[in-house]
Amino acid sequence: MSLTAWLRLPHSQPKWKTGRPGKLSLQDQLLMTLQYWREYCTYFHIRSISRE
């Protein structure tokens, strides 16, 4: 099962609609999240860079 198919599955808790609908597609939202996680710099990494 792909990630986008899994994200489209209904979740156990009801989702209340609030605000306006998003402009990005589900695939674009997933891509942005994965790119952010890939580039996310941990505090451990920052500390190791600053000690060089």
Secondary structure, 3 states (H helix, E strand, C coil): CCHHHHHHCCCCCCCCCCCCCCCCCHHHHHHHHHHHHHHCCCHHHHHHHHCC
